[in-house]
Amino acid sequence: MKRNVKLSVLSVLLFSSVLTGCTSKSPATSPTPAVSDTATKSTGPVAIETSINGWGVKIPEDDFLKKTLDEKLGLNLKVSSGMNADDYKAQMNVRAASNSLPDLMYLEKVQYQEFAKNGLLLDLAPYLDKLKDVKSVLGEENFKKSVVNGKQFGFALKPNLFVEAYWIRKDWLDKLGLKQPTTPDELFNVAKAFTENDPDGNGKKDTYGITGDASTVFNGIFTLFGTVNSATAGGPNIPLPGGFYLRDGKLINSLYDPNTKQALAYIQKLIAANVVDPDATSAKPADATTKAYQGKAGIIYNNWTTLARVDTLAKIKAANPNAEWVLIENLKSPLGGQVGIVDAGAASQYVTLPATLAKSPEKLDAIFKLLSYTSKGEGSNLVQFGVKDRHFTQDGDKITLTDKATETSYSWIYQFVGRPEQQYLATKFPASADVIKKSVELPRISILNGFIDLPEGFQAADVRRYIEEEFLKFEYGKSSLDDYDKFIQTLEKTFKYTSLLDQANKQLKEKGILK
């Protein structure tokens, strides 16, 4: 841990110096040369380094994907990966400071914008004709999301699927003679029965209606009431405290939405009735999952990978042979009745190239060919599923994995243009295809957080922490909802929250989303 702290400090110092230097050079005024077809060609393969946060992935020594791509495209690929998110950001800062950024890199939003604003990234506008295949797969919107100060410094990969929803123990419903809840009142009554009526039949009062983890346990309650959880909207990579969405053509911030107070009042009711696992508001995701597997609660806000994938089903059945978790599909309320969110402006990562490549036309050509090849058809199948007739077979559009498909577990680091997520998951996990489809199709509030940047000097982490703390007080009855307006006043005066509201209005109008 000490090593990581030292690295992060060094990264900040080095990166601060390089940003200062870059800012003084005003690089945006320098035109980017187009790729030259007459440039001198090397006789050997073109060396390209790509860098991605690999989350500890191990690339096998016999890397068939590198070998195939190298042979197919005349490359010598090197993939830098294998670190966690914080170390990856720190390493990118260090490499920026030493002017040695990778040839093709994947950044989260804030770092991407910092690099772009300080002249470290290549403006891709002159090369868009080389990215036609990429744009046809990702869509115009994912190029628009990546514009910084009017310049196209990269493109956004599509976000992961939004599939979270409330799940429920169907076997407990059957045992107690209950039906799936469809309204807030019915949800409360089912949670109360799961807590008080011994659904597991062990003669003990040792179950709760609802469990979960600190960041998600009540997310579905807020969307049920037509708003979003202001403390967690957008997730860690889009750190806007509060959700932004349109209602009747007007921009709404969740903290100012009257529905938020009604959601908080309902959560108060659940907690006061003792139907919520008391550990839920401080639990980590793994702790909540363990409780669900052990049969300690009958309702949880989660996703199919935790409750319906073949390997997780085996864990559930090992602990509770009769357990049957199913989606709650028809929860509705007069105030909205959504099951979760989908962020229209979200991106999983931003793909970009360093500005120094303007002087390397041969390498640029090679990178554009790599992106094009892996964006569709044969190349896309290769980086998703492996080698045809070894790792998968194909009959028309239908792809079936073979028993050697496990050899491709690391292939996602070569998915340079992302992948068609739902189709990919249905192929990888055919037994879960139906529940994946149902999860994707459930109604969700469309938020706009991903389109909005933090205002200069806005301390998002502090604001978010304050909202979390105050929401817990409201939920547990330690603060009266009559004091909600005082909470908003503190946000505005102490935490300058109105600057975020102004920024949202300004940027959404500039993007044509808000009239």
C-alpha positions as CSV (number, residue, x, y, z in Angstrom):
1,M,0.0,0.0,0.0
2,K,2.9,2.4,0.8
3,R,4.3,1.8,-2.7
4,N,0.9,2.7,-4.2
5,V,0.7,5.9,-2.2
6,K,4.2,6.9,-3.2
7,L,3.5,6.2,-6.8
8,S,0.3,8.3,-6.7
9,V,2.1,11.2,-5.1
10,L,4.9,11.1,-7.7
11,S,2.3,10.9,-10.4
12,V,0.5,14.0,-9.2
13,L,3.8,15.9,-9.0
14,L,5.0,14.8,-12.4
15,F,1.6,15.3,-14.0
16,S,1.2,18.8,-12.5
17,S,4.5,19.8,-14.1
18,V,3.6,18.4,-17.5
19,L,0.2,20.1,-17.5
20,T,1.8,23.4,-16.7
21,G,4.1,23.0,-19.6
22,C,1.4,21.9,-22.0
23,T,-0.9,24.7,-21.1
24,S,1.6,27.4,-22.0
25,K,2.1,25.9,-25.5
26,S,-1.6,26.3,-26.7
27,P,-1.4,23.1,-28.7
28,A,-5.0,23.5,-30.0
29,T,-3.8,26.0,-32.6
30,S,-1.5,23.5,-34.3
31,P,-3.2,21.6,-37.2
32,T,-2.9,17.8,-37.1
33,P,-1.4,16.4,-40.3
34,A,-3.3,13.7,-42.2
35,V,-1.9,10.2,-42.6
36,S,0.3,10.0,-45.6
37,D,0.0,7.1,-47.9
38,T,3.4,8.0,-49.3
39,A,5.3,7.8,-46.0
40,T,8.3,5.6,-45.9
41,K,7.2,2.1,-44.9
42,S,9.2,-0.1,-42.5
43,T,10.0,-3.6,-43.7
44,G,9.0,-5.3,-40.5
45,P,5.9,-5.4,-38.3
46,V,4.6,-2.1,-36.8
47,A,5.0,-2.0,-33.1
48,I,1.9,-0.7,-31.2
49,E,1.5,-0.5,-27.5
50,T,-2.0,-0.4,-26.1
51,S,-2.8,0.3,-22.5
52,I,-5.9,-0.6,-20.5
53,N,-6.9,-1.1,-16.9
54,G,-6.7,-4.9,-16.9
55,W,-8.0,-5.5,-13.3
56,G,-5.3,-8.1,-12.7
57,V,-6.0,-10.1,-15.8
58,K,-3.2,-12.6,-16.7
59,I,-2.3,-12.9,-20.4
60,P,-1.1,-16.4,-21.2
61,E,2.4,-16.9,-22.6
62,D,0.9,-18.6,-25.6
63,D,-1.2,-15.5,-26.5
64,F,-3.1,-16.7,-29.6
65,L,-4.9,-13.4,-29.9
66,K,-1.7,-11.3,-30.2
67,K,-0.3,-13.9,-32.5
68,T,-3.4,-13.9,-34.8
69,L,-3.7,-10.1,-34.9
70,D,0.0,-9.7,-35.5
71,E,0.0,-12.1,-38.4
72,K,-3.2,-10.7,-39.9
73,L,-2.3,-7.0,-39.7
74,G,1.5,-6.9,-39.8
75,L,1.8,-5.8,-36.2
76,N,3.9,-6.4,-33.1
77,L,1.2,-5.7,-30.4
78,K,2.1,-5.1,-26.8
79,V,-0.8,-4.8,-24.3
80,S,0.0,-3.1,-20.9
81,S,-2.6,-4.2,-18.4
82,G,-3.0,-6.0,-15.1
83,M,-3.3,-3.2,-12.6
84,N,-6.2,-1.8,-10.5
85,A,-8.0,1.5,-11.4
86,D,-6.0,3.8,-9.1
87,D,-2.6,2.4,-10.1
88,Y,-3.6,2.6,-13.8
89,K,-4.5,6.3,-13.5
90,A,-1.3,7.0,-11.6
91,Q,0.8,5.2,-14.3
92,M,-0.9,7.2,-17.1
93,N,0.0,10.4,-15.3
94,V,3.6,9.4,-14.9
95,R,3.8,8.5,-18.6
96,A,2.2,11.7,-19.5
97,A,4.8,13.6,-17.5
98,S,7.6,11.7,-19.3
99,N,6.0,12.2,-22.7
100,S,5.8,8.4,-23.3
101,L,2.1,7.7,-23.5
102,P,1.0,4.4,-25.1
103,D,0.0,4.4,-28.8
104,L,-3.6,3.4,-28.0
105,M,-5.0,4.0,-24.5
106,Y,-8.2,3.7,-22.6
107,L,-9.1,6.4,-20.0
108,E,-12.0,7.2,-17.7
109,K,-13.8,10.5,-18.3
110,V,-12.0,12.9,-16.0
111,Q,-8.5,11.8,-17.0
112,Y,-9.5,11.8,-20.7
113,Q,-10.7,15.4,-20.4
114,E,-7.6,16.5,-18.5
115,F,-5.2,15.0,-21.1
116,A,-7.3,16.5,-23.9
117,K,-7.4,20.0,-22.4
118,N,-3.7,20.0,-22.0
119,G,-2.7,19.1,-25.5
120,L,-1.6,15.5,-24.8
121,L,-4.0,13.8,-27.2
122,L,-4.3,13.6,-30.9
123,D,-7.2,15.5,-32.6
124,L,-8.9,12.7,-34.6
125,A,-10.9,15.1,-36.8
126,P,-8.5,14.7,-39.9
127,Y,-8.7,11.0,-39.6
128,L,-12.4,10.3,-39.3
129,D,-12.6,8.7,-42.7
130,K,-10.3,6.1,-41.3
131,L,-12.7,5.4,-38.4
132,K,-15.9,4.8,-40.5
133,D,-16.2,1.2,-39.4
134,V,-15.8,2.2,-35.8
135,K,-18.4,4.9,-36.0
136,S,-20.8,2.6,-37.8
137,V,-20.6,0.2,-34.8
138,L,-20.5,2.8,-31.9
139,G,-22.8,5.4,-33.5
140,E,-22.4,9.1,-33.9
141,E,-23.5,9.7,-30.3
142,N,-20.4,8.0,-28.9
143,F,-18.2,10.3,-30.9
144,K,-20.1,13.4,-29.8
145,K,-19.7,12.4,-26.1
146,S,-15.9,12.6,-26.6
147,V,-15.6,16.1,-28.0
148,V,-13.6,18.4,-25.7
149,N,-13.4,22.1,-26.4
150,G,-14.8,21.5,-29.9
151,K,-12.2,18.9,-30.8
152,Q,-12.5,15.1,-31.4
153,F,-9.8,13.7,-29.2
154,G,-11.2,10.1,-29.0
155,F,-14.4,8.1,-29.0
156,A,-16.4,6.6,-26.2
157,L,-17.1,3.0,-25.8
158,K,-20.7,2.0,-25.1
159,P,-21.5,1.7,-21.4
160,N,-22.1,-1.6,-19.8
161,L,-25.7,-2.8,-19.8
162,F,-27.9,-1.3,-17.1
163,V,-29.5,-4.5,-15.7
164,E,-29.9,-3.9,-12.0
165,A,-33.3,-4.5,-10.5
166,Y,-35.0,-6.0,-7.4
167,W,-34.9,-9.8,-7.2
168,I,-37.1,-11.9,-4.9
169,R,-37.2,-15.4,-3.5
170,K,-40.0,-17.1,-5.4
171,D,-39.9,-20.2,-3.2
172,W,-40.6,-18.0,-0.2
173,L,-43.5,-16.3,-1.9
174,D,-44.9,-19.8,-2.7
175,K,-44.4,-21.0,0.8
176,L,-46.3,-18.0,2.3
177,G,-49.0,-18.0,-0.4
178,L,-48.0,-14.6,-1.7
179,K,-47.7,-13.1,-5.1
180,Q,-45.0,-10.9,-6.6
181,P,-45.4,-7.3,-5.4
182,T,-46.5,-4.8,-8.0
183,T,-47.0,-1.6,-5.8
184,P,-45.1,0.0,-2.9
185,D,-47.7,-1.2,-0.5
186,E,-47.5,-4.8,-1.7
187,L,-43.6,-4.6,-1.6
188,F,-43.9,-3.5,2.0
189,N,-46.3,-6.3,2.9
190,V,-44.1,-9.0,1.3
191,A,-41.0,-7.6,3.0
192,K,-42.8,-7.7,6.3
193,A,-44.0,-11.3,5.7
194,F,-40.5,-12.4,4.8
195,T,-39.3,-10.9,8.1
196,E,-42.0,-12.2,10.5
197,N,-43.5,-15.3,9.0
198,D,-40.5,-17.7,9.0
199,P,-40.3,-18.2,5.2
200,D,-37.3,-20.6,5.5
201,G,-39.3,-22.8,7.8
202,N,-36.5,-23.2,10.4
203,G,-38.7,-22.1,13.3
204,K,-36.5,-19.0,14.0
205,K,-37.1,-15.3,13.3
206,D,-33.8,-14.9,11.5
207,T,-34.7,-13.5,8.1
208,Y,-35.2,-10.0,6.7
209,G,-37.4,-8.8,3.9
210,I,-34.7,-6.7,2.2
211,T,-30.9,-6.9,2.1
212,G,-28.3,-5.2,0.0
213,D,-25.1,-3.1,0.1
214,A,-24.6,0.5,1.1
215,S,-24.4,1.9,-2.5
216,T,-27.5,0.2,-4.0
217,V,-29.9,-1.2,-1.4
218,F,-32.5,1.6,-1.9
219,N,-31.8,2.5,-5.5
220,G,-34.8,0.6,-6.7
221,I,-37.0,2.4,-4.2
222,F,-36.1,5.8,-5.5
223,T,-36.8,4.8,-9.1
224,L,-40.0,3.2,-8.0
225,F,-41.0,6.7,-6.9
226,G,-40.0,8.3,-10.1
227,T,-36.6,9.8,-9.0
228,V,-33.1,8.5,-8.4
229,N,-30.8,8.0,-5.5
230,S,-29.0,11.3,-5.4
231,A,-26.0,9.9,-3.6
232,T,-25.2,7.2,-6.1
233,A,-26.6,8.4,-9.4
234,G,-24.2,7.7,-12.2
235,G,-21.8,5.5,-10.3
236,P,-18.1,6.1,-9.4
237,N,-17.0,7.0,-13.0
238,I,-19.5,9.7,-13.4
239,P,-19.2,11.4,-10.0
240,L,-22.1,13.8,-10.2
241,P,-23.9,14.0,-6.8
242,G,-27.6,14.0,-7.8
243,G,-29.4,12.8,-10.8
244,F,-30.4,14.9,-13.8
245,Y,-33.3,13.9,-16.1
246,L,-36.1,15.4,-18.2
247,R,-39.7,15.5,-17.2
248,D,-42.3,17.1,-19.5
249,G,-39.4,18.8,-21.3
250,K,-38.0,20.4,-18.2
251,L,-34.6,19.5,-16.5
252,I,-35.1,18.0,-13.1
253,N,-32.4,17.5,-10.4
254,S,-33.3,14.6,-8.1
255,L,-32.5,16.5,-5.0
256,Y,-35.2,19.1,-5.9
257,D,-37.7,16.5,-7.1
258,P,-40.7,16.3,-4.6
259,N,-40.7,12.5,-5.3
260,T,-37.4,12.2,-3.5
261,K,-39.0,13.2,-0.2
262,Q,-41.7,10.6,-0.8
263,A,-39.1,7.9,-1.5
264,L,-37.3,8.8,1.7
265,A,-40.5,8.7,3.7
266,Y,-41.2,5.2,2.3
267,I,-37.7,4.0,3.2
268,Q,-38.3,5.4,6.7
269,K,-41.4,3.2,6.9
270,L,-39.4,0.1,5.8
271,I,-36.7,0.7,8.3
272,A,-39.1,1.5,11.2
273,A,-40.9,-1.8,10.5
274,N,-37.5,-3.7,10.9
275,V,-37.9,-5.3,7.5
276,V,-34.5,-4.1,6.2
277,D,-31.3,-5.9,7.1
278,P,-29.7,-3.5,9.6
279,D,-26.2,-4.2,8.1
280,A,-27.4,-3.2,4.5
281,T,-26.6,0.5,4.7
282,S,-23.0,-0.2,5.6
283,A,-22.4,-3.6,3.8
284,K,-20.1,-4.2,0.9
285,P,-21.5,-5.8,-2.2
286,A,-19.8,-9.2,-1.4
287,D,-21.4,-9.2,2.1
288,A,-24.9,-8.6,0.7
289,T,-24.4,-11.3,-1.9
290,T,-23.3,-13.8,0.8
291,K,-26.4,-13.0,2.9
292,A,-28.6,-13.6,-0.2
293,Y,-26.9,-16.9,-0.9
294,Q,-27.3,-18.0,2.8
295,G,-31.0,-17.3,2.8
296,K,-30.9,-14.4,5.3
297,A,-33.2,-12.2,3.2
298,G,-35.7,-12.5,0.4
299,I,-35.3,-9.3,-1.7
300,I,-32.2,-7.7,-3.0
301,Y,-31.3,-5.0,-5.6
302,N,-28.8,-6.7,-7.8
303,N,-28.2,-8.1,-11.3
304,W,-28.3,-11.4,-13.2
305,T,-24.6,-12.2,-12.8
306,T,-25.1,-12.5,-9.1
307,L,-28.3,-14.4,-9.1
308,A,-28.8,-16.2,-12.4
309,R,-25.5,-17.2,-13.9
310,V,-24.6,-20.9,-14.0
311,D,-21.7,-20.6,-11.6
312,T,-23.6,-18.4,-9.1
313,L,-26.7,-20.6,-9.2
314,A,-24.4,-23.5,-8.1
315,K,-23.3,-21.5,-5.1
316,I,-26.9,-20.6,-4.2
317,K,-28.1,-24.2,-4.5
318,A,-25.2,-25.4,-2.4
319,A,-26.4,-23.2,0.4
320,N,-30.1,-23.5,-0.2
321,P,-31.2,-26.3,-2.5
322,N,-34.8,-24.9,-2.8
323,A,-33.8,-21.3,-3.4
324,E,-35.3,-19.7,-6.5
325,W,-34.4,-16.1,-7.2
326,V,-36.5,-14.3,-9.9
327,L,-36.8,-10.7,-11.2
328,I,-39.5,-8.5,-9.7
329,E,-40.9,-7.5,-13.1
330,N,-44.0,-5.4,-12.5
331,L,-43.3,-3.0,-9.7
332,K,-45.1,0.3,-10.4
333,S,-46.2,3.4,-8.5
334,P,-48.2,6.5,-9.5
335,L,-45.0,8.5,-9.3
336,G,-43.0,6.6,-11.9
337,G,-42.6,2.9,-11.3
338,Q,-39.2,2.4,-12.9
339,V,-36.9,-0.4,-11.8
340,G,-33.6,1.5,-12.2
341,I,-31.6,4.0,-14.3
342,V,-29.9,4.1,-17.7
343,D,-27.5,6.9,-18.3
344,A,-27.9,8.3,-21.8
345,G,-24.5,10.0,-21.6
346,A,-22.5,7.2,-20.1
347,A,-19.4,5.6,-21.5
348,S,-17.5,2.6,-20.2
349,Q,-14.1,4.2,-21.3
350,Y,-12.7,6.7,-23.8
351,V,-10.4,5.5,-26.5
352,T,-7.6,7.9,-27.5
353,L,-4.2,8.3,-29.0
354,P,-1.3,10.6,-28.0
355,A,-0.6,13.8,-29.8
356,T,3.0,12.6,-30.6
357,L,1.6,10.1,-33.2
358,A,0.9,13.0,-35.6
359,K,4.5,12.5,-36.7
360,S,4.1,8.7,-37.1
361,P,1.8,8.2,-40.1
362,E,2.7,4.5,-40.5
363,K,1.8,3.8,-36.9
364,L,-1.4,5.7,-37.2
365,D,-2.4,3.8,-40.3
366,A,-1.7,0.5,-38.4
367,I,-3.8,1.6,-35.4
368,F,-6.7,2.6,-37.6
369,K,-6.6,-0.8,-39.4
370,L,-6.5,-2.5,-36.0
371,L,-9.6,-0.6,-34.8
372,S,-11.4,-1.2,-38.0
373,Y,-10.7,-4.9,-38.1
374,T,-11.8,-5.6,-34.5
375,S,-14.9,-3.5,-34.8
376,K,-17.0,-5.9,-36.9
377,G,-17.2,-9.3,-38.6
378,E,-14.2,-11.7,-38.4
379,G,-12.1,-9.4,-36.2
380,S,-14.9,-8.7,-33.8
381,N,-15.7,-12.4,-33.4
382,L,-12.0,-13.1,-32.9
383,V,-11.6,-10.7,-29.9
384,Q,-14.9,-11.7,-28.5
385,F,-15.0,-15.5,-28.9
386,G,-11.6,-16.6,-30.2
387,V,-10.6,-18.6,-33.2
388,K,-13.4,-20.0,-35.4
389,D,-13.8,-23.8,-35.3
390,R,-11.5,-23.9,-32.3
391,H,-13.2,-21.7,-29.7
392,F,-16.6,-21.4,-31.5
393,T,-18.6,-22.6,-34.4
394,Q,-20.8,-20.4,-36.5
395,D,-24.0,-21.1,-38.4
396,G,-25.2,-17.9,-40.1
397,D,-25.4,-15.4,-37.3
398,K,-25.6,-18.0,-34.5
399,I,-22.3,-18.5,-32.6
400,T,-21.9,-21.5,-30.3
401,L,-19.0,-21.8,-28.0
402,T,-16.9,-25.0,-27.9
403,D,-15.3,-26.7,-24.8
404,K,-12.1,-24.7,-25.5
405,A,-13.9,-21.4,-25.1
406,T,-12.4,-21.0,-21.6
407,E,-9.0,-20.2,-23.3
408,T,-10.5,-16.8,-24.3
409,S,-11.1,-15.5,-20.7
410,Y,-8.7,-12.7,-21.2
411,S,-9.9,-11.7,-24.7
412,W,-11.7,-8.6,-23.5
413,I,-8.4,-6.6,-23.3
414,Y,-8.3,-6.9,-27.1
415,Q,-11.8,-5.7,-27.6
416,F,-10.5,-2.3,-28.8
417,V,-13.9,-1.0,-29.9
418,G,-15.9,-2.8,-27.2
419,R,-18.5,-5.4,-28.1
420,P,-22.3,-5.8,-28.7
421,E,-22.8,-6.5,-25.0
422,Q,-26.2,-8.2,-24.9
423,Q,-25.4,-10.4,-27.9
424,Y,-22.0,-11.2,-26.4
425,L,-23.4,-12.1,-23.0
426,A,-26.2,-14.2,-24.5
427,T,-23.6,-16.2,-26.4
428,K,-21.2,-16.6,-23.4
429,F,-24.1,-17.5,-21.0
430,P,-26.8,-19.0,-23.1
431,A,-28.6,-20.4,-20.1
432,S,-29.1,-16.8,-18.8
433,A,-30.0,-15.3,-22.2
434,D,-33.7,-14.9,-21.3
435,V,-33.1,-13.2,-18.0
436,I,-30.5,-10.9,-19.5
437,K,-33.0,-9.8,-22.1
438,K,-35.7,-9.3,-19.4
439,S,-33.3,-7.2,-17.3
440,V,-32.3,-5.0,-20.2
441,E,-35.9,-4.4,-21.3
442,L,-37.3,-3.4,-17.8
443,P,-38.3,0.3,-17.7
444,R,-35.7,2.7,-16.4
445,I,-35.3,6.4,-15.8
446,S,-33.0,7.9,-18.4
447,I,-30.6,10.2,-16.7
448,L,-28.2,12.7,-18.3
449,N,-25.3,12.7,-15.9
450,G,-22.8,11.4,-18.4
451,F,-23.3,14.5,-20.5
452,I,-22.3,16.9,-17.7
453,D,-18.9,17.8,-16.5
454,L,-18.0,18.9,-13.0
455,P,-17.7,22.7,-12.6
456,E,-14.2,24.0,-11.9
457,G,-13.4,23.7,-8.2
458,F,-16.6,21.7,-7.4
459,Q,-15.8,19.2,-4.6
460,A,-17.9,16.3,-5.8
461,A,-16.6,13.8,-3.3
462,D,-17.4,16.0,-0.4
463,V,-20.9,16.8,-1.7
464,R,-21.6,13.2,-2.3
465,R,-20.5,12.2,1.1
466,Y,-22.6,14.9,2.7
467,I,-25.7,13.7,0.7
468,E,-25.1,10.1,1.8
469,E,-24.8,11.1,5.5
470,E,-27.9,13.3,5.4
471,F,-29.9,10.7,3.5
472,L,-29.1,8.1,6.1
473,K,-30.3,10.4,8.9
474,F,-33.6,11.0,7.0
475,E,-34.0,7.2,6.3
476,Y,-33.4,6.2,9.9
477,G,-35.6,9.0,11.3
478,K,-32.7,10.8,13.0
479,S,-33.6,13.9,10.9
480,S,-37.1,14.9,10.2
481,L,-38.1,15.4,6.6
482,D,-39.5,18.7,7.7
483,D,-35.8,19.7,7.7
484,Y,-35.2,18.7,4.1
485,D,-35.2,22.3,2.9
486,K,-32.4,23.2,5.4
487,F,-30.4,20.3,4.0
488,I,-30.8,21.8,0.5
489,Q,-29.8,25.3,1.8
490,T,-26.6,23.8,3.2
491,L,-25.8,22.2,-0.1
492,E,-26.2,25.5,-1.9
493,K,-24.4,27.7,0.5
494,T,-21.7,25.5,1.9
495,F,-21.1,23.2,-1.0
496,K,-21.9,25.5,-3.9
497,Y,-24.4,23.1,-5.4
498,T,-26.0,25.7,-7.6
499,S,-22.8,25.8,-9.7
500,L,-23.5,22.2,-10.7
501,L,-27.1,23.1,-11.6
502,D,-25.9,26.0,-13.7
503,Q,-23.3,23.8,-15.4
504,A,-25.9,21.2,-16.2
505,N,-28.3,23.7,-17.8
506,K,-25.5,25.3,-19.8
507,Q,-24.0,22.1,-21.2
508,L,-27.2,20.3,-21.9
509,K,-28.4,23.3,-23.9
510,E,-25.1,23.4,-25.8
511,K,-25.6,19.8,-26.7
512,G,-29.1,20.4,-27.9
513,I,-30.6,18.1,-25.2
514,L,-32.3,20.9,-23.3
515,K,-34.3,23.5,-25.2
